[in-house]
C-alpha cells in the first residue's frame, strides 16, 4: 500500500461532499434560469423601458420621467383609469358579496345537492374567457342577440347593450360577476367548513337568530378567507384584458377601455413600448396598493 | 329538524336550483346555437326546432357561403397546437416545479430565504410587468411564433412551487434520512420517494396548469403571428373577424369543442380539484 492508495478514498469523499453542497443549486438552476429570463430581467427591463422611448426598431432613447408626465396629462389614460376603477371596485364589492351569500346557502342545503350546484356554478371558471365573452357578446348583440330578441317578444324596448356608452360597462360587469361567482363561492365554502360546529350550537343555545349567527360567528371567522377573495379579485379585475378586447375593444369610443387594453394598444399597436411600460408600472403599483388597502380594510384581528 | 326548518331548507334548495338554471343558460345557449341551422340562429327559441350538425361540418370542411367564397377554418391546427403547448408545459412545469419545491422543502443552503421570498414576491406581479420585454427577448432570438415562446414562460410558476413545497414539507424527514443511509442519492430520493408521495399535490397542480394554459389568451396573442400556429383561444377569437362577417354558429361550435375537454377533465378529477383549491385558499 502506498500513500497514493490511502489518499484516494479521501479525494472521493471530498468530491461527494462538494456535490452534496452543490445539489440544491443544481436542482434549482432550471427554475432559476427561467425565473431570471422571464421574471427578474423582464421586470427590470420594464422599469427601464418606462423611462425610455422605443418603438422596437429605432434605437432606444432614454427620456427619464417624461412618459409618466405625458401619462398623467393624457385624457385617454384617465378615462381608462376611471373605467378600470369602476369595474374593479363594483365587481369586488358585488361579486364576493354574492359569492358569500351563495356559499352560506350552499352550506345549509344537503352535501349532495351542494356538490352538484357548486359544479354548475364553477363552470365559467374552467371556461376560456374567450368563449365566455363571445357567448355574452351574442346575448348582448343589438340586432341578433338573445336578450334583445327576448325583450322584443315581450314588447319591451330593445337596448344597445354594447353600443350605448352608458350601458356598456354595466353590461360587462354583469358578465364578470357571473363568471366569478363559482370560484369565490368555492373558496368561501372551504372557509365555512373550518368553522367549528360547536360555535354554532353555542350561538343557538344563546338564542341567536340566523342573522346574528352569521354576523357574530361566521363573518368574523371568515376574515382570512374574505381577505384572500378580495385581494385576488382586485388583482384579477385590475388586469382583465381578453373580456374587454373581445367584447368591445374598448368601444364605443373608449367608453369601456381599461388600463390593460390601453397598455396593449400603446405597445403592440402603436409601438410605443416605453409609454406602454409606464402604464404597466402604474398598473402594478395599483395592484400593490389595492392589495394593501384590502389588508387594512379586513383587519385580521379576530 | 323542525317542520319550519325543513320548509326553509326546501325553499333554499328550490331557490338555488332555480338560480342555477338561469346561471347555466349561457352554456345552454352556446350548445343550442352550435346545433341550429342558419335560419334559426337568431331566433328566440332556446332549443333548435331542427337540430343539425351543419355548423360543426363547416368547422371541419369549410364554409361555402357564395359561389366563389369558401371559408376554411384551420380548427384542426388550433386543436393540435393547443394540445402540444398544454402537454409540453404540463410536463415541464410538473418536473421543474417539483424539483425546485423539493429543494426548498428538504435542503438547507445559502440564499434559500432570499430566493424563496423573491419568488413569492413576484407572484403578486401582473403579467403586464413582463410581457413586453419577454416579447422583445423572443423576438431577438427569432423565436416569435413558435411553440417555445408560449411553453417556456409558462414553466416559471411560483404558485406551483409554493403549493408543492407546502405539501412536501409534510413528508417525514425520517423517511428520506433512512433512504440516505441506505445509499440513495438526492435524485433517487426525489424520484422514488418524494414524487410518488406528492401525487395529490401534483395532480392538483396539473389540473390548474392545464386549465390555465389551455385557456390562455394574452400570451399566445402577443407571441403567435401565423394562423397555422394559433391556439384554440386565439383561433376562436379570430373567427369573428373573418371577412367582416360574424359566423356565430360556427364560432359556437368551435367553442363547444374547445370547452368540452376541460369540463371532462374537471369532472373526472373533481374531488382532487376542489380539495386542492380549498387547501390552496387555506395556506394563502
Contacts between the chains, C-beta under 8 A, distances in Angstrom:
chain1	res1	chain2	res2	distance
A	20	B	186	7.5
A	21	B	109	7.6
A	23	B	103	8.0
A	23	B	107	7.1
A	23	B	186	4.9
A	24	B	103	4.7
A	24	B	107	4.2
A	24	B	109	4.3
A	24	B	112	7.7
A	25	B	109	6.8
A	27	B	99	5.0
A	27	B	100	6.9
A	27	B	102	7.0
A	27	B	103	4.6
A	27	B	186	7.6
A	27	B	190	8.0
A	28	B	99	7.7
A	28	B	100	5.6
A	28	B	103	5.2
A	28	B	115	7.5
A	30	B	96	5.0
A	30	B	99	7.3
A	30	B	100	7.9
A	31	B	96	5.3
A	31	B	97	7.3
A	31	B	99	7.3
A	31	B	100	4.1
A	31	B	155	7.9
A	31	B	156	7.2
A	31	B	161	7.1
A	32	B	115	7.6
A	34	B	96	7.5
A	34	B	152	6.9
A	34	B	153	7.8
A	34	B	155	5.4
A	34	B	156	4.3
A	35	B	119	6.8
A	35	B	122	7.7
A	35	B	156	5.4
A	37	B	137	7.2
A	38	B	130	6.5
A	38	B	134	5.8
A	38	B	152	7.0
A	38	B	153	4.5
A	38	B	156	4.8
A	39	B	122	5.2
A	39	B	130	6.3
A	39	B	156	5.7
A	40	B	118	7.8
A	40	B	122	7.6
A	41	B	133	7.0
A	41	B	137	8.0
A	42	B	129	7.2
A	42	B	130	3.7
A	42	B	131	7.8
A	42	B	132	7.8
A	42	B	133	3.7
A	42	B	134	5.2
A	42	B	137	7.4
A	43	B	122	7.3
A	43	B	125	6.7
A	43	B	129	5.3
A	43	B	130	6.0
A	43	B	133	7.9
A	45	B	133	3.9
A	45	B	136	7.7
A	46	B	129	5.3
A	46	B	130	6.6
A	46	B	132	6.4
A	46	B	133	5.7
A	49	B	132	6.6
A	49	B	133	7.1
A	56	B	136	7.2
A	56	B	139	7.8
A	102	B	16	8.0
A	105	B	12	5.6
A	105	B	15	7.5
A	105	B	16	5.9
A	106	B	16	7.1
A	108	B	9	6.6
A	108	B	12	6.0
A	109	B	9	6.4
A	109	B	12	5.7
A	109	B	13	5.1
A	109	B	16	6.6
A	110	B	13	7.8
A	113	B	13	6.0
A	113	B	16	7.7
A	113	B	17	8.0
A	117	B	16	5.7
A	117	B	17	7.4
A	117	B	20	5.6
A	118	B	274	7.6
A	119	B	267	7.5
A	119	B	270	7.0
A	120	B	20	4.9
A	120	B	23	6.5
A	120	B	24	5.5
A	121	B	20	7.0
A	121	B	23	6.3
A	122	B	266	7.7
A	123	B	24	6.9
A	123	B	27	6.3
A	123	B	263	7.1
A	126	B	211	5.4
A	126	B	215	7.8
A	126	B	262	4.9
A	126	B	263	6.4
A	126	B	266	5.1
A	127	B	215	7.2
A	127	B	259	5.4
A	127	B	262	7.1
A	127	B	263	7.9
A	128	B	214	7.4
A	128	B	215	3.7
A	128	B	217	7.1
A	128	B	232	7.4
A	128	B	233	5.3
A	128	B	236	7.8
A	128	B	258	6.7
A	128	B	259	7.0
A	129	B	215	6.8
A	129	B	217	6.0
A	129	B	233	8.0
A	130	B	215	7.6
A	130	B	217	5.7
A	130	B	233	4.6
A	130	B	236	5.4
A	130	B	237	5.2
A	130	B	255	7.9
A	131	B	30	7.4
A	131	B	236	6.9
A	131	B	255	4.3
A	131	B	258	6.5
A	131	B	259	5.6
A	132	B	26	7.4
A	134	B	236	7.1
A	134	B	237	7.9
A	134	B	240	7.3
A	134	B	251	6.2
A	134	B	252	7.8
A	134	B	255	6.5
A	135	B	26	4.7
A	135	B	27	7.6
A	135	B	29	6.4
A	135	B	30	5.0
A	135	B	252	7.6
A	135	B	255	7.2
A	136	B	26	6.5
A	138	B	29	7.5
A	138	B	33	7.1
A	138	B	248	5.7
A	138	B	252	7.7
A	139	B	26	6.7
A	139	B	29	6.8
A	144	B	41	7.5
A	144	B	42	4.6
A	144	B	248	7.3
A	146	B	29	6.3
A	146	B	44	6.9
A	149	B	42	7.0
A	149	B	43	7.2
A	149	B	44	4.5
A	150	B	44	6.0
A	153	B	44	5.6
A	178	B	23	7.2
A	178	B	26	7.7
A	181	B	23	7.6
A	186	B	274	6.7
A	186	B	277	5.9
A	186	B	278	7.2
A	187	B	277	7.0
A	187	B	278	7.3
A	187	B	281	4.5
A	189	B	278	7.5
A	190	B	277	7.3
A	190	B	278	3.4
A	190	B	279	7.9
A	190	B	281	5.3
A	190	B	282	6.7
A	191	B	281	7.0
A	193	B	278	7.6
A	194	B	282	7.7
A	225	B	281	6.5
A	228	B	281	5.7
A	228	B	284	5.3
A	235	B	124	7.3
A	235	B	126	7.1
A	238	B	126	7.4
A	239	B	126	4.8
A	239	B	127	7.3
A	239	B	128	6.6
A	241	B	217	7.4
A	241	B	218	5.7
A	242	B	217	4.2
A	242	B	218	6.7
A	242	B	233	7.8
A	242	B	237	8.0
A	246	B	237	5.8
A	246	B	240	7.6
A	260	B	128	6.5
A	263	B	128	5.8
A	267	B	132	5.5
A	268	B	222	6.5
A	273	B	132	5.7
A	273	B	136	7.8
A	276	B	132	6.1
A	277	B	132	5.9
A	279	B	128	7.8
A	280	B	126	7.7
A	280	B	128	4.4
A	280	B	129	5.5
A	280	B	132	7.1
A	281	B	129	7.8
A	283	B	126	6.2
A	283	B	128	5.7
A	284	B	125	6.0
A	284	B	126	6.0
A	284	B	128	7.2
A	284	B	129	5.2
A	287	B	124	6.9
A	287	B	125	7.7
A	287	B	126	5.9
A	288	B	124	6.9
A	291	B	124	6.9
